[in-house]
Amino acid sequence: MALDPQVQDLLNQRASSGAPALSSLSVAEVRQYLLELRKLAGELELVAKVEDHQLPESAGNVTVRIYTPQGSAPFPILVYFHGGGFVGGDLNSLDAQCRTLTNRVGCLVVSVDYRLAPEHPFPAAVYDAYAAIQWVAHHVEEFGGDATRLAVGGDSAGGTIAAVVTLMARDRGEPALIYQVLIYPATDMTMSSASYEENGEGYGLTRDTNRWFFNQYLPGDADRKNPYISPLWVSDVQNLPPTLVITAEFDPLRDEGEMYAARLKEAGVKVESSRYDGMIHGFFQMAGVLDGGKKAIDQIAAALQAAFAK
């Protein structure tokens, strides 16, 4: 397939701007660039209520943003982890998408402001994320949530974190998760899949940029096959919740996302795996300018509605 014309226009604009490769920038400059991507997310929908909440010290002092829809509680819950290569992003990064999903699904969305590398390398983000889902499971009823209908999701690095905390919840016996949404996740930080060769240059996220992100996130002695770093390397994927995996055709991370979906399916997990032809990494975050991003939101909303209805 060819690049989607809307994607090609975006890439042409970036090329003509003379913007340097992200891997050549400082951490602060990369964070600023990632924040500017919010301009591509589209309009911010109104929801019934948005409130930031500081979790107690026992839960890591993590800040979460809770989006509440119109309607009558108790609401099902999606705990969401933003992308940004483990280095950038914040509660505003996916604000537009969180609002839209709150309205479309009719659920609480709890967005998690986990700690970022390199100041806080692995496993800080994972610990924050797991502490957040534990807190949600035990306290979200105070905010109108139904802890028996609890799902997790995330995009890019956030998709990785969602996959990891789902493994942790299974391994530790809590909390009970009924669904996970993994949007172009990094599941294999050995960077050994064929899509790194096919899509490693020219499509926004490059091989060198991903290597830079992973080097910020991982201590030098980290085992990149640790399943809580690279979920694809987990020995057992049984007893995981139903899963939606979304990948992009022209994404270096495409193959590892699809391989993870295939492993889950082989183990008997109910999996929906969708490759978006013509799209690049980050397209979900660009729903304001890419029709593919809008379609992904529609698909995710429908999948969550079906999961919560059961």
RAPELIN-V772633 format. One line per field, one symbol per residue. psi: psi as a letter, one per 20 degrees, with the letter a starting at -180 (. if undefined). burial: I if it has 16 or more other C-alpha atoms within 10 Angstrom, else O. Layout:
BEGIN
psi = ???
burial = ???
END
This chain:
BEGIN
psi = qrqphhghgghgggghikprqhiirrgghgggghhiihijiaqoqprhqpppppqrhhjjkqpqpopprqapqqqrpopppqakkihaqaiigkgghggghggghlrppoppmrqqrihnrpkgggggghhghggghiiihijjqoiimprqrrqchhhggggghggggghijqrppiqqooomqoinjiljqhihghjiqjkeprghggggghhhhpqhjpoijphignhhjqhojqkqrqpppprpglphjgghghhgggggghjjpopopppoqirrpihhikihiphhgghgggggggggggghh.
burial = OOOIOOIIOOIOOOOOOOOOOIIOOOIOOIIOOIIOOIOIIIOOOOOOOIOOOOIOOOIIOIIIIIIIIOOOIIIIIIIIIIIIIIIIIIIOIIIIIIIIIIIIIIIIIIIIIIIIIIOIIIIIIIIIIIIIIIIIIOOIOOOIIIIOIIIIIIIIIIIIIIIIIIIIIIOOOOIIIIIIIIIIIIIIIOIOIOIIOOIIIOIIIIIIIIIIIIIIIIIOOOOIIOIIIIIIIIOOIOOIIIIIIIIIIIIIIIIIIIIIIIIIIOOOIIIOIIIIOIIIIIIIIIIIIIIIIIOIIOOIIOIIIOIIOO
END
